[in-house]
Amino acid sequence: MCGIIGGAGNITHEGRKMVKLMLLLDQIRGFNSTGIVCVDNQDVYTMKKAVHSTDFLEMKQANSLLDCVHNKAIIGHNRAATVGAVTNTNAHPFEHGSITGVHNGTFNTYYQTARSSL
């Protein structure tokens, strides 16, 4: 299964370091891809790659997003591919319109079930 980590609120320098450590340690829950969502007062920023979190955390763009002093919430995701290829597209976070999210597990029939109950 995948792993999800995060923090919200007044994220200090020490808090941002903790988020990075959690993302690194969380790769035991999924090593096929890594992604983050960073939220400040006005926008949502995402980055995802089909790489281990060790490699992800060496990327300049990932560190730039995670180190932003304006972050009010950070969510990290480590994917263990159970369904679907290991690609950047299949990495989390996912975006659907104005919704950005991550999940743990596989949604096989949710959409069909939800539509049939309308």
C-alpha positions in Angstrom: 0.0 0.0 0.0 1.0 3.6 -0.4 2.1 6.0 2.3 0.8 9.4 3.0 2.4 12.0 5.3 1.8 15.7 5.9 1.6 18.7 8.1 -0.5 21.8 8.4 -0.5 25.1 10.3 2.5 27.4 11.0 5.1 25.2 9.4 8.5 26.3 10.8 12.0 25.5 9.4 12.1 22.5 11.8 8.6 21.4 10.6 9.7 21.5 7.0 12.7 19.4 7.9 10.4 16.9 9.6 8.1 16.7 6.5 11.2 15.8 4.4 12.3 13.2 6.9 8.8 11.7 7.0 8.7 11.6 3.2 12.0 9.8 3.2 11.1 7.3 5.8 7.7 6.7 4.3 9.2 5.2 1.2 8.9 1.8 3.0 5.2 2.2 2.2 5.8 2.8 -1.5 8.9 3.2 -3.6 7.5 3.4 -7.1 6.8 7.2 -7.1 6.8 10.2 -4.9 4.8 13.4 -4.9 3.9 16.5 -2.8 1.2 19.1 -2.5 2.2 22.4 -1.0 -0.5 24.9 -0.1 0.1 28.6 0.8 -2.4 31.4 1.4 -3.3 31.6 -2.3 -2.3 28.6 -4.4 -1.7 24.9 -4.5 1.6 23.6 -5.9 2.2 20.0 -6.9 5.2 17.9 -8.0 5.3 14.2 -8.7 7.8 11.8 -10.2 8.1 8.1 -10.7 11.2 7.9 -8.4 12.1 6.8 -4.9 11.7 9.6 -2.3 15.5 9.5 -1.8 15.9 10.7 -5.4 12.9 13.0 -5.3 14.3 14.9 -2.3 17.6 15.5 -4.2 15.6 17.5 -6.9 16.0 21.2 -6.7 12.3 21.9 -7.6 11.1 19.5 -4.8 13.2 21.2 -2.2 12.2 24.7 -3.4 8.5 23.7 -2.9 9.1 22.0 0.5 11.3 24.9 1.8 8.8 27.6 1.0 8.2 29.7 4.2 4.7 30.5 3.1 3.5 26.8 3.1 0.4 26.3 5.3 0.0 22.6 4.5 2.2 20.0 2.9 1.0 16.5 1.9 3.4 13.9 0.7 2.7 10.6 -1.1 4.8 7.5 -1.8 3.2 5.1 -4.2 3.3 1.4 -4.2 2.0 0.5 -7.6 -0.8 -2.1 -7.2 -2.7 -1.2 -10.4 -1.4 0.8 -13.3 2.1 1.3 -14.7 4.9 3.1 -12.8 4.7 6.5 -14.6 4.8 10.2 -13.7 1.2 10.4 -14.8 0.1 7.6 -12.3 2.1 9.2 -9.4 0.2 11.2 -6.8 -1.0 13.8 -6.2 -3.7 13.8 -8.7 -5.7 16.8 -9.9 -9.3 16.8 -11.1 -10.4 20.4 -11.8 -9.9 22.4 -8.6 -9.5 19.2 -6.5 -6.0 18.0 -5.6 -5.5 14.8 -3.6 -3.8 11.5 -2.8 -5.2 8.2 -1.7 -4.1 4.9 -0.3 -5.4 1.8 -2.0 -7.2 1.1 -5.3 -10.5 2.5 -6.5 -11.9 -0.2 -8.8 -15.6 0.4 -8.9 -16.2 3.5 -6.9 -17.1 5.7 -9.9 -19.5 3.1 -11.3 -21.1 2.7 -7.9 -21.4 6.4 -7.2 -23.0 7.1 -10.6 -25.5 4.3 -10.2 -26.7 5.6 -6.9 -27.5 9.1 -8.3 
